[in-house]
Amino acid sequence: MSLSRRHFISGCASLSLLGAPAFNARAAGLQKKNLVIIMLRGGMDGLTAIQPNDQKMAKARPDILVSGVKRLTSDFNIHPRLKSFMSCWQEGRASVVHATSIPYTMRSHFDGQNLMESGGHVPYATKTGWLGRGIEAAELGGLAISLPMPLILRGNQAPDNFYPTWMKLPSREELNLIQQSYTDGSPLAKVMEKVRARPLSMMQQIGDNDAHELAVVAAQELRRDEGPRVAVFDIGGFDTHAAQGGEDGEHGERLADFDKVLEVLKAGLGPSFDETLILTLTEFGRKVEQNGGYGTEHGYGTAILMAGGLLKQSQIYADWPGLDRSALFEGQDLLATTDARSVYCSAMSHCFDIDFATMKRKAFFDDELTDLSERLFKMS
């Protein structure tokens, strides 16, 4: 099957769930804390989502500057389409890490997306994902709803994976009859045991599998005490070389998609939202200046949007470099002053109850990352 550039950048929304707490004795004894990663493919523009209160923005983006922004702090405003995120912010349950990115600067979607999922150093050299390695370090496992298994979740041991389809699925009674036709202990019998153990909500198509519809399934499963601990969403469409728009436009629509997922997750999780951490992931940001097509080109620094009750407080965490041309990366991009992998490593350490040094060694090759747990998350 050939894969076009546009399909790779945009594609369809998908969801993966993984990490049942009863997988082994260690997992069963842990307090259940949920980690949700929402991949925003195409290069989410952190300067649009969380706009700095800087006059240089109006000069650099006269036609796509976001109007109708809401104030977060004296230095930053939020895109008006991020209504649910703003609601979480007002409750003390949303934060932003700004001027951040994975350490990749070559502006290729293919290479950047491979590295954002693998956490590696060279594109395509690492066959596992940082979240998959982190899950293995925490000795979690289980079923993944995904087709195919995303790189970010791949570990050294492949978990069972499944994705709902339009076809009519067999009933429990029919599954039992199928099971009886296989020899006990055979590979096929073991596969059927996994299928029979799947929750009914995982065994059916949900609408058109839009991201917010998949969020209904994710919330339903994550809130169960015996359910999965990890969810990964994949949302495309952030490659806005043209018609990016300000308050409206393509980028605003995609941010609204993310915000709808957050809204559904928060409502569906109920009290479990207090024990949940939601983070975005993207391959890079966009250039500061607009282009001739009322869009932006591939850049470097961006922002990570975070929500959930495990956050320490609502805050903008940034070593802000400013927008003076001398401070821009290659004179054109927001400089990334925080390695995004430090955020993700800290999040896994916190949610999986693994010390940061161990998680850094097992998930990120013991690279020089900073433990941000105490600055970003509630510490008990």
SULNOR-V107203 format. One record per residue. RES is the residue in one small letter. SS is DSSP state (alpha for helix, beta for strand, coil for the rest). D_LAST is the distance of its C-alpha to the last C-alpha in Angstrom with 2 decimals. Layout:
# SULNOR-V107203
RES,SS,D_LAST + RES,SS,D_LAST
This chain:
# SULNOR-V107203
m,coil,48.73 + s,coil,48.85 + l,coil,45.93 + s,coil,46.87 + r,alpha,45.02 + r,alpha,44.45 + h,alpha,43.06 + f,alpha,40.68 + i,alpha,39.45 + s,coil,39.41 + g,coil,39.78 + c,coil,38.43 + a,coil,34.93 + s,beta,33.24 + l,beta,30.11 + s,beta,28.58 + l,beta,26.07 + l,beta,24.73 + g,beta,22.32 + a,beta,22.75 + p,alpha,19.98 + a,alpha,22.80 + f,alpha,24.39 + n,coil,23.73 + a,alpha,22.07 + r,alpha,19.00 + a,alpha,18.43 + a,alpha,19.16 + g,coil,16.48 + l,coil,13.57 + q,coil,11.56 + k,coil,13.75 + k,coil,12.66 + n,beta,15.82 + l,beta,17.07 + v,beta,20.30 + i,beta,22.58 + i,beta,25.59 + m,beta,28.35 + l,beta,30.72 + r,coil,33.88 + g,coil,36.55 + g,coil,34.70 + m,coil,32.67 + d,coil,33.77 + g,alpha,30.77 + l,alpha,33.30 + t,alpha,34.35 + a,alpha,31.00 + i,beta,29.49 + q,beta,32.62 + p,beta,32.70 + n,coil,34.61 + d,coil,37.29 + q,alpha,41.06 + k,alpha,41.42 + m,alpha,40.02 + a,alpha,43.01 + k,alpha,45.40 + a,alpha,43.94 + r,coil,43.64 + p,coil,46.37 + d,coil,46.72 + i,coil,43.19 + l,coil,41.12 + v,coil,38.76 + s,coil,39.94 + g,coil,38.22 + v,coil,34.85 + k,beta,32.13 + r,beta,30.51 + l,coil,26.86 + t,coil,27.13 + s,coil,30.21 + d,coil,30.39 + f,beta,29.58 + n,beta,30.77 + i,beta,29.95 + h,coil,32.56 + p,coil,33.82 + r,coil,33.52 + l,coil,29.71 + k,alpha,29.61 + s,alpha,26.67 + f,alpha,24.61 + m,alpha,25.73 + s,alpha,24.73 + c,alpha,21.15 + w,alpha,21.30 + q,alpha,22.51 + e,coil,19.62 + g,coil,17.05 + r,coil,16.43 + a,beta,18.63 + s,beta,18.87 + v,beta,21.51 + v,beta,21.85 + h,beta,25.52 + a,beta,28.15 + t,beta,26.71 + s,beta,28.32 + i,coil,28.65 + p,coil,31.05 + y,coil,34.14 + t,coil,36.92 + m,coil,40.01 + r,coil,39.77 + s,coil,40.66 + h,alpha,38.93 + f,alpha,39.64 + d,alpha,38.31 + g,alpha,35.36 + q,alpha,34.19 + n,alpha,34.61 + l,alpha,32.44 + m,alpha,29.70 + e,alpha,29.38 + s,alpha,30.13 + g,coil,28.21 + g,coil,31.29 + h,coil,33.56 + v,coil,36.93 + p,coil,37.65 + y,coil,38.37 + a,coil,37.87 + t,coil,34.60 + k,coil,34.97 + t,coil,31.33 + g,coil,28.48 + w,alpha,25.19 + l,alpha,23.28 + g,alpha,25.50 + r,alpha,24.88 + g,alpha,21.10 + i,alpha,21.42 + e,alpha,23.66 + a,alpha,21.36 + a,coil,18.73 + e,coil,21.70 + l,coil,21.56 + g,coil,24.85 + g,coil,27.04 + l,beta,29.35 + a,beta,29.61 + i,beta,31.59 + s,coil,33.42 + l,coil,36.97 + p,coil,37.09 + m,coil,33.77 + p,coil,32.30 + l,alpha,32.04 + i,alpha,28.35 + l,alpha,27.64 + r,coil,30.21 + g,coil,29.20 + n,coil,31.43 + q,coil,31.63 + a,coil,32.71 + p,coil,31.04 + d,beta,33.21 + n,beta,33.75 + f,beta,35.55 + y,coil,36.43 + p,coil,38.09 + t,coil,41.73 + w,coil,44.47 + m,coil,46.27 + k,coil,46.27 + l,coil,43.93 + p,coil,45.07 + s,coil,44.07 + r,alpha,42.20 + e,alpha,45.62 + e,alpha,47.06 + l,alpha,44.18 + n,alpha,44.82 + l,alpha,48.50 + i,alpha,47.74 + q,alpha,45.49 + q,alpha,48.40 + s,coil,50.66 + y,coil,48.61 + t,coil,48.90 + d,coil,45.98 + g,coil,43.78 + s,coil,45.41 + p,alpha,43.48 + l,alpha,44.51 + a,alpha,43.38 + k,alpha,39.91 + v,alpha,39.74 + m,alpha,40.77 + e,alpha,38.08 + k,alpha,35.46 + v,alpha,37.30 + r,alpha,37.55 + a,coil,33.81 + r,coil,33.06 + p,coil,32.01 + l,alpha,34.96 + s,alpha,33.20 + m,alpha,33.24 + m,alpha,36.95 + q,coil,38.40 + q,coil,39.07 + i,coil,37.16 + g,coil,39.61 + d,coil,40.35 + n,coil,36.97 + d,coil,36.13 + a,alpha,32.56 + h,alpha,31.67 + e,alpha,33.42 + l,alpha,31.48 + a,alpha,28.28 + v,alpha,29.38 + v,alpha,29.32 + a,alpha,26.00 + a,alpha,24.25 + q,alpha,26.10 + e,alpha,25.04 + l,alpha,21.39 + r,coil,20.71 + r,coil,22.20 + d,coil,20.00 + e,coil,22.42 + g,coil,22.91 + p,beta,22.17 + r,beta,18.92 + v,beta,20.73 + a,beta,23.33 + v,beta,25.58 + f,beta,28.03 + d,beta,31.04 + i,beta,32.77 + g,coil,35.76 + g,coil,38.15 + f,coil,36.64 + d,coil,39.60 + t,coil,41.34 + h,coil,44.30 + a,coil,46.24 + a,coil,45.74 + q,coil,42.13 + g,coil,42.65 + g,coil,40.69 + e,coil,39.38 + d,coil,41.22 + g,coil,42.27 + e,alpha,40.90 + h,alpha,37.63 + g,alpha,36.81 + e,alpha,37.61 + r,alpha,35.26 + l,alpha,32.40 + a,alpha,33.24 + d,alpha,32.95 + f,alpha,29.39 + d,alpha,28.65 + k,alpha,30.22 + v,alpha,28.01 + l,alpha,24.92 + e,alpha,26.56 + v,alpha,27.37 + l,alpha,23.99 + k,alpha,22.26 + a,alpha,24.92 + g,alpha,25.06 + l,alpha,21.40 + g,alpha,21.15 + p,alpha,17.89 + s,alpha,16.73 + f,alpha,16.74 + d,alpha,13.37 + e,alpha,12.12 + t,beta,14.51 + l,beta,15.03 + i,beta,18.71 + l,beta,20.37 + t,beta,24.07 + l,beta,26.09 + t,coil,29.66 + e,coil,32.15 + f,coil,33.04 + g,coil,33.79 + r,beta,37.20 + k,beta,39.64 + v,coil,39.56 + e,coil,43.19 + q,coil,44.53 + n,coil,47.32 + g,coil,50.73 + g,coil,49.55 + y,coil,47.09 + g,coil,44.20 + t,coil,42.30 + e,coil,42.54 + h,beta,39.91 + g,coil,37.75 + y,coil,34.75 + g,coil,31.77 + t,beta,29.99 + a,beta,26.67 + i,beta,23.65 + l,beta,22.77 + m,beta,19.23 + a,beta,18.17 + g,coil,15.66 + g,coil,12.80 + l,coil,10.21 + l,beta,11.78 + k,coil,10.64 + q,coil,14.08 + s,coil,17.71 + q,coil,19.17 + i,beta,21.83 + y,beta,20.65 + a,coil,23.93 + d,coil,26.09 + w,coil,28.92 + p,coil,32.27 + g,coil,34.49 + l,coil,37.44 + d,coil,40.28 + r,alpha,42.35 + s,alpha,41.92 + a,alpha,38.12 + l,coil,38.39 + f,beta,38.18 + e,coil,41.84 + g,coil,42.76 + q,coil,41.73 + d,beta,38.04 + l,coil,34.76 + l,coil,33.45 + a,coil,30.17 + t,coil,28.29 + t,beta,24.96 + d,beta,25.17 + a,alpha,23.81 + r,alpha,22.96 + s,alpha,20.24 + v,alpha,18.55 + y,alpha,19.16 + c,alpha,18.16 + s,alpha,14.77 + a,alpha,14.41 + m,alpha,15.52 + s,alpha,13.34 + h,alpha,10.17 + c,alpha,11.87 + f,alpha,13.62 + d,coil,11.16 + i,coil,13.86 + d,coil,13.77 + f,alpha,15.31 + a,alpha,18.52 + t,alpha,19.28 + m,alpha,18.78 + k,alpha,20.91 + r,alpha,23.53 + k,alpha,23.83 + a,alpha,23.53 + f,coil,24.94 + f,coil,27.41 + d,coil,25.50 + d,coil,26.55 + e,coil,25.54 + l,coil,22.45 + t,coil,19.76 + d,coil,16.02 + l,coil,14.92 + s,alpha,11.30 + e,alpha,10.13 + r,alpha,13.14 + l,alpha,12.88 + f,beta,9.57 + k,coil,6.47 + m,coil,3.81 + s,coil,0.00
